[in-house]
């Protein structure tokens, strides 16, 4: 395959230039100006003139609900949503039914994922069955292929166990990612405690539920030297706590979702349960601090927290509907519009957040465009406006459905093969 005339954006080499790429056996063989396709008469030619060519996007936080809740999503439909969003690698969370908490379940995941059109890795649960009582066999699960450890969805309250987990993670060279919400401080999940929740006669989830747990885990990361990630940051103080941990030498990283970048808690008044998620959308002040945290480098990863639910579940009254929205198919456009077109960050920085940094932090292949590297690539039309009326996902629980979006994914190329074409 030869891709002609695309504007290559590569954060590692800092390349931002119109070039051609030739791919051979799934690997980038050549990057030059004006590759002569006549020398390669049997090659597929893709004309990327006027489009951008970036490393395949990487999402380290998705829920594909497989096994156990496949009426919401499964590995195949989740993969279709991912490649339509420009992703060539994703990492599934472990809150399936049963939980992915031992090597047998990890091995079974990779057997099922073998023939998917992109790389779908899995984390391991941190504790057996998410019960916060006993650590999984971290070393065994890590060797079996777990990319990280997390009980995402069920915050960890057992501080002694977390300390033990961090010490083990440091020993084996693994990363632990934390869902930071203290359930003891929350009356109703998914809705920020503010004048918005007061207007709905709901107490909701105060910001201290997040920041108190972040403070604990930042302190433990400083103490142990373990590598940790703070998932889906939602509060300004949370950003400041992560920044403090970094200043103290902690091996700590942070991720944020597209929806926490784009929306504040007033979205609940417009979208109802489609704007309900854990952690909840917070105040406009929090949203702006998150964007500042991205600009200053405190937040290194954008991850969707793609969380499918059925229409019947989301149509329940606000306090009874489950938390979470889908995000893979809209992720790039939402971030492009709210960060790049708004002149908060460059396109290069956005690709770093959505591809290069996730690969680097989680030890994954990808995140760069270079000779002799895997040909995981995404071609995007930055000028194209579009709307999604029907998602590739089994679920459609998104406040961004039927909205005019800018920056359409045209091709997703995984290991040198076109797996998605608009």
C-alpha positions in Angstrom: 0.0 0.0 0.0 1.1 3.6 -0.8 -0.6 6.5 0.9 0.0 9.6 -1.2 0.1 13.3 -0.2 -1.1 13.2 3.4 -0.1 15.7 6.0 1.8 13.5 8.4 1.5 14.5 12.1 4.0 12.5 14.3 4.5 13.7 17.9 7.7 11.7 18.4 9.7 13.0 15.5 7.7 16.3 15.5 6.9 15.8 11.8 4.2 18.0 10.4 4.7 17.7 6.6 3.1 16.5 3.5 4.7 13.1 2.6 4.0 9.7 1.1 4.1 6.5 3.0 4.7 3.0 1.6 3.7 0.0 3.7 5.0 -3.5 3.3 3.9 -6.6 5.2 2.2 -4.4 7.9 5.3 -2.3 8.5 6.1 1.2 7.3 8.8 0.7 4.7 9.3 4.2 3.4 8.4 7.8 4.2 9.4 10.2 1.5 8.2 13.0 -0.7 6.6 11.8 -4.0 7.2 8.0 -3.8 7.1 6.8 -7.4 4.2 4.3 -7.4 5.3 3.1 -10.9 8.1 1.2 -9.1 5.4 -0.7 -7.2 2.7 -1.6 -9.8 0.7 -3.9 -7.6 0.4 -1.6 -4.6 -3.0 -0.3 -3.4 -2.9 3.5 -3.7 -4.7 5.8 -1.2 -5.0 9.4 -2.1 -4.7 11.4 1.2 -4.2 14.8 -0.4 -5.7 17.5 1.7 -6.1 15.1 4.7 -4.1 14.5 7.8 -2.4 11.2 8.5 -1.8 10.4 12.2 -0.7 7.4 14.3 -3.6 5.1 15.0 -5.5 6.4 18.0 -5.2 4.4 21.2 -7.8 4.3 24.0 -6.7 2.8 27.3 -10.2 2.8 28.9 -13.2 1.1 27.2 -16.0 -1.1 28.4 -17.0 -3.8 25.8 -19.2 -5.7 28.3 -17.9 -9.0 27.0 -18.5 -11.5 28.7 -21.8 -11.2 30.5 -23.5 -8.0 29.4 -23.3 -8.4 25.6 -26.8 -7.0 25.1 -25.0 -3.6 25.6 -21.9 -4.3 23.6 -19.6 -7.1 22.7 -16.0 -7.5 21.4 -17.1 -7.4 17.7 -19.5 -4.4 17.9 -17.1 -2.5 20.3 -14.3 -3.1 17.8 -16.5 -1.7 14.9 -17.2 1.4 17.0 -13.5 1.8 17.7 -12.2 1.5 14.2 -14.9 3.9 13.0 -13.5 6.4 15.6 -9.9 6.0 14.2 -8.7 3.6 16.9 -6.2 0.9 16.2 -5.7 -0.2 19.9 -8.0 -0.2 22.9 -7.8 -1.6 26.4 -10.9 -3.2 27.9 -11.7 -2.8 31.5 -12.3 -5.8 33.8 -15.8 -5.1 35.1 -17.3 -7.8 33.0 -19.5 -10.7 34.3 -17.5 -12.6 35.5 -14.7 -10.2 36.3 -11.4 -10.6 34.5 -9.4 -11.4 37.6 -7.3 -14.5 36.9 -5.0 -15.7 34.1 -7.5 -18.1 32.6 -10.0 -15.3 32.0 -7.2 -13.1 30.5 -6.1 -15.9 28.2 -9.7 -16.5 27.2 -10.1 -12.8 26.3 -7.1 -12.9 24.0 -8.4 -16.0 22.3 -11.7 -14.2 21.6 -9.9 -11.0 20.5 -7.5 -12.8 18.1 -9.5 -12.1 14.9 -10.7 -8.6 15.7 -9.8 -5.8 13.2 -7.7 -3.9 15.9 -5.8 -4.8 19.0 -8.0 -5.2 22.0 -6.0 -5.6 25.2 -7.4 -6.2 28.6 -6.6 -5.1 32.1 -6.8 -7.4 35.1 -9.0 -6.6 38.1 -7.0 -5.4 41.1 -8.9 -7.4 43.6 -10.7 -10.8 43.3 -14.2 -10.2 42.0 -13.8 -6.5 42.7 -14.5 -7.2 46.4 -11.7 -5.1 47.7 -10.7 -7.9 50.1 -7.9 -9.8 48.4 -5.5 -8.9 45.7 -5.4 -10.9 42.5 -2.2 -12.8 41.7 -0.7 -9.6 40.1 2.5 -11.2 38.8 0.7 -14.2 37.2 -1.9 -12.0 35.6 0.7 -9.6 34.3 2.6 -12.4 32.7 -0.6 -13.7 31.2 -1.1 -10.4 29.3 -2.9 -7.9 31.6 -1.9 -4.4 30.5 -2.7 -2.9 33.9 -4.6 -3.4 37.1 -7.9 -1.7 38.1 -11.2 -2.2 39.7 -12.6 0.6 37.6 -16.3 1.0 38.4 -15.9 0.0 42.0 -13.6 2.4 43.9 -11.0 0.8 46.2 -11.6 1.7 49.9 -9.1 -0.8 51.5 -6.1 1.4 52.0 -3.8 -1.3 53.3 -4.6 -3.4 50.3 -3.9 -0.5 48.0 -0.5 0.0 49.6 0.3 -3.7 49.1 -0.8 -3.5 45.5 1.4 -0.5 44.8 4.4 -2.2 46.3 3.7 -5.3 44.1 3.1 -3.2 41.0 6.5 -1.5 41.5 8.2 -4.8 41.9 6.8 -6.3 38.7 6.9 -3.1 36.6 3.1 -2.7 36.2 0.7 0.3 36.3 -2.4 0.5 38.5 -5.2 2.9 37.4 -7.7 4.1 39.9 -11.4 5.1 39.8 -11.4 7.9 42.4 -14.8 8.2 44.1 -15.5 7.6 47.8 -19.0 6.0 47.8 -19.5 6.9 51.4 -19.7 10.6 50.4 -22.1 10.1 47.5 -25.9 10.1 47.8 -26.6 9.6 44.0 -24.0 8.6 41.5 -23.5 10.3 38.2 -24.7 13.9 39.0 -22.5 16.6 40.4 -23.5 18.1 43.8 -24.2 21.7 42.8 -27.0 24.2 42.2 -27.9 22.0 39.2 -28.5 18.9 41.4 -30.3 21.2 43.9 -32.7 22.3 41.2 -33.5 18.6 40.5 -33.9 17.9 44.2 -31.0 15.5 44.1 -27.9 15.7 46.4 -25.6 13.8 44.0 -21.9 13.4 44.1 -19.8 16.1 45.7 -16.3 16.9 44.4 -14.7 15.8 47.7 -15.7 12.2 46.8 -13.1 12.4 44.1 -10.4 14.6 45.6 -10.2 12.8 48.9 -9.4 9.5 47.1 -6.9 11.2 44.7 -5.1 12.7 47.7 -4.8 9.3 49.3 -3.5 7.6 46.2 -1.1 10.5 45.3 0.3 10.2 48.8 0.7 6.5 48.5 2.4 6.8 45.1 4.9 9.3 46.5 5.5 6.8 49.4 5.9 3.7 47.3 7.2 4.9 44.0 4.6 2.9 42.2 3.4 3.8 38.7 -0.2 4.8 38.9 -2.8 6.5 36.7 -5.8 8.6 37.9 -8.7 7.7 35.7 -11.2 10.2 34.2 -10.3 13.2 36.2 -13.3 15.5 36.7 -12.3 18.1 39.3 -10.0 21.1 39.3 -8.6 20.3 42.7 -8.0 16.7 41.4 -5.8 18.2 38.7 -3.9 20.2 41.3 -3.4 17.1 43.5 -1.9 15.2 40.5 0.3 18.2 39.7 1.5 18.2 43.3 2.3 14.5 43.2 4.3 15.0 40.0 6.2 17.8 41.7 7.1 15.5 44.5 8.6 12.9 42.1 5.6 10.5 42.0 5.4 8.2 39.0 1.8 9.4 38.4 -0.2 10.0 35.3 -3.8 11.2 34.6 -6.5 10.7 32.0 -9.5 12.7 31.1 -12.6 11.9 28.9 -13.8 13.9 25.9 -17.1 14.6 27.7 -15.4 16.1 30.7 -13.5 18.4 28.3 -16.6 19.4 26.4 -19.4 19.6 28.9 -20.2 20.8 32.4 -22.9 19.8 34.9 -25.6 21.9 33.3 -25.7 19.3 30.4 -27.8 17.1 32.8 -30.6 19.7 32.4 -30.5 19.3 28.6 -29.7 15.7 28.1 -30.9 14.0 31.3 -29.4 10.5 31.8 -27.4 10.9 28.6 -25.2 13.3 30.6 -25.0 11.0 33.6 -21.7 9.3 34.2 -19.2 8.4 37.0 -17.5 10.6 37.9 -20.1 13.2 37.0 -19.8 16.3 34.8 -18.6 19.0 37.1 -18.7 22.8 37.2 -17.5 25.1 34.4 -14.6 26.1 36.6 -13.6 22.4 36.9 -13.9 22.0 33.1 -11.6 24.9 32.5 -9.1 23.7 35.0 -9.0 20.3 33.2 -8.2 22.0 29.9 -5.5 24.0 31.7 -4.2 20.7 33.1 -4.0 19.3 29.6 -2.1 22.4 28.3 0.4 22.4 31.2 1.1 18.6 30.9 -0.5 17.5 34.1 -3.0 15.3 32.1 -1.3 13.2 29.5 -4.0 10.9 28.2 -7.5 11.3 26.7 -9.5 8.1 27.1 -13.2 7.7 26.3 -14.5 5.5 29.1 -16.7 4.1 26.4 -19.6 2.8 28.5 -22.5 1.3 26.5 -26.0 0.9 28.0 -29.3 -0.1 26.5 -32.0 2.5 25.6 -34.3 0.9 28.1 -31.8 1.4 30.9 -31.0 5.0 30.0 -34.7 5.8 29.7 -35.3 5.2 33.4 -35.6 8.2 35.7 -32.4 10.1 36.3 -31.5 8.6 39.7 -32.2 5.0 38.5 -30.6 5.1 35.1 -27.0 3.7 34.9 -24.1 6.0 34.6 -21.9 6.2 31.4 -21.9 7.2 27.8 -20.4 5.8 24.6 -17.5 7.7 23.2 -15.3 5.9 20.6 -17.0 7.2 17.5 -17.1 10.8 18.5 -13.9 11.1 20.6 -11.6 12.7 18.0 -14.1 15.3 16.8 -15.2 16.3 20.3 -11.6 16.8 21.3 -10.6 18.5 18.0 -13.4 21.0 18.3 -13.0 21.8 22.0 -9.2 21.8 22.1 -7.7 22.5 18.7 -10.3 24.6 16.9 -10.7 26.6 20.1 -6.9 27.2 20.0 -6.2 25.6 23.4 -3.7 23.1 22.0 -2.2 22.2 18.7 -3.2 19.2 16.6 0.2 17.7 17.3 -0.5 17.9 21.1 -4.0 16.3 20.6 -2.4 13.3 18.8 0.1 13.0 21.6 -2.8 12.8 24.1 -4.8 10.3 22.0 -2.1 8.1 20.7 1.6 8.7 21.6 1.2 9.1 25.3 -1.2 6.2 25.9 1.3 3.9 24.0 4.3 5.2 25.9 2.7 5.1 29.4 1.0 1.7 29.0 3.9 0.1 27.1 1.9 -0.5 23.9 3.2 -0.7 20.3 2.1 2.3 18.2 1.7 6.0 18.7 4.3 7.0 16.1 4.8 7.1 12.3 8.3 6.0 11.5 10.1 3.6 9.1 10.2 0.0 10.5 7.3 0.7 12.8 3.9 -0.9 12.7 1.6 0.6 10.1 -1.2 1.6 12.5 -2.6 4.8 10.9 -5.6 7.0 10.8 -6.6 9.4 7.9 -8.8 12.3 8.9 -10.6 15.0 7.0 -10.3 18.0 9.3 -12.7 20.1 7.2 -15.5 17.6 6.9 -18.6 18.2 9.0 -20.8 15.1 9.7 -23.3 13.8 12.2 -23.8 10.3 13.5 -27.4 9.2 13.2 -26.7 5.5 13.7 -23.7 4.3 15.8 -21.6 1.2 15.0 -21.9 0.4 18.7 -24.8 -1.7 19.9 -25.7 1.3 22.2 -26.5 4.9 21.4 -26.3 6.5 24.8 -24.5 9.7 23.8 -25.4 13.4 24.1 -23.4 13.9 20.9 -25.8 11.8 18.6 -27.2 13.8 15.7 -24.9 16.7 16.5 -22.8 18.4 13.7 -19.3 17.3 14.3 -16.0 18.4 12.6 -13.1 16.2 11.7 -14.3 12.9 10.1 -12.4 9.7 10.2 -11.9 8.5 6.6 -9.6 5.5 7.0 -8.4 3.4 9.9 -5.4 1.2 8.9 -4.4 -1.6 11.4 -1.1 -3.4 10.8 -1.1 -2.2 7.2 -4.7 -3.3 6.4 -7.6 -1.0 5.8 -10.1 -2.0 8.5 -12.4 1.0 8.2 -13.2 3.2 5.2 -15.8 5.9 5.3 
